Amino acid sequence: MTNYSNDNQDNSKQFQKGQNDFYREDAYLRAQKKVKKIVGFYWHLASYVIVNIFLLFLFSRNNDNFWSFGTFSTAIFWGIGLLFHFIGTFGPDFFFGKKWEKRKIQEYLDKDKNRFK
C-alpha cells in the first residue's frame, strides 16, 4: 500500500519553493526596472543642467537683452518635461507621501533619543 500523503507534502514543498523563487525573481526584476528608471532620470537631469548652462552662457555672450523670455524658454519648457519625468519616476507622493512622513517621524524620534541619553 502506498502512502500518498507523504508524496503530496513533498509536492507541496516543491510548489512553495517554486513560488518563492518566482516571487524573488519578480521582485528582482521590478527592482531592476525601478533602478533603470532612476538612472534614466538622473541622466536626463544631468543633460538638462549641462545644456542649459551652455545655452545661458551663449545667450549672455551674444545677446544684449539677457533677461528676456526667449533666453529662459528652453530651460522653462524642458524643466516642465523634467518635472513630469521626475513624477513618473519617483511617484506623486515623493515629497510629502507616507514614506516621507515615516522617515521624518523616525528622524525626530532618533534626535530625541540621542538628546535624552
N, C-alpha and C positions, 0 to 999 in steps of 0.2 A: 504494500500500500504506500502511495506517495503522499508526502506531506506538502500540500500546495501553499500553505500559509507562509512557510519559510521562503519559498521562491517569490511569492508575492511581495514580501518585505524587501528582498534583495532588489526586485524590480522597482519598488517604490523609492529605495535609497538611490538607485541609479538615476531615476527620473528626477529626484530632488537635486542630485549633483549636477545633472544636465541643465536643470532650470537655473541653479545658482551660477553655473558657467555662463549661461545665456544672459542673465541679469548683469553679471560682472562685465561681460563683453559689451553689452548695450550701454552700460554706464561709462565705460571707457570710450566708446565711440561718441557718445554725447559730450563728454568732457573734451575730447579731441576737437570736435566741431566747435565748441564754445571757445577754446583757446585759439583756433584759427580765425574766428570772428574777431576776437580781441586783438590779435596781431594785425589783422587787416585794418581795424580801426586805427591802431597806432601808426601804421604806415600812412594811412590817409591823413591823419593829424600832422605827421612829420612833413609830408609833402605840402600840406596846406600852409604850414608855418614857413617853410623854406621858399616856396614860390611867392607867397605874399610879401615876405621881406624883400625878395629880389624885385618884385614889381613896385613896391613902395620906394625902394632905392632908385629905380629907373625913373619913376614919376617925379621924384624930388629933384633929380638932376636935370630933367628935360622939360619940366612944366612950371610955368610961372604961378599958376593958381593951384597950389598943392592941396588946399583944404576944400576941394570940390567933391561932389558926389561921385564923379567918374573915377577919381583916384581910389576910392574905397569900395566901389561897387563890386569888384571881383571878390574882395575879402568878405563883404556882407553876404552876397548870394551864395558863395561857396561855403561860408560859415553856416548858413541855414541848412545846406545839404549835409554838412558835417554834424550838425546838431541832430538831424534825423538819423544819420548813421550811428551816432552815439546812443540814441534812444533804442534803435534796432538791435544794437549790440548788448547794451547793459540793462535794458528794460526801463519802463517809465518810472518805476519806484526806486531808482538807483539813489537819488538824493535823499528822499525822506520816506523810504519804504520801511517795512517791518524789520528787515535785516539791519538797516541803519539804526532804527530805534533800539534794537537789542544790543548793537555794538556800543552805542552811546551810553546806555544804561550800565553795561558791563564796564565801560571806561570809567564812569563816575563811581561805581562800586569799588573798582580797583584803586582809584585815587583815595577814597575814604578809608579803605582797608590799610593802605600804606601810611596814611596820615595818623591813624589811631594805633599803630604798632608801637 
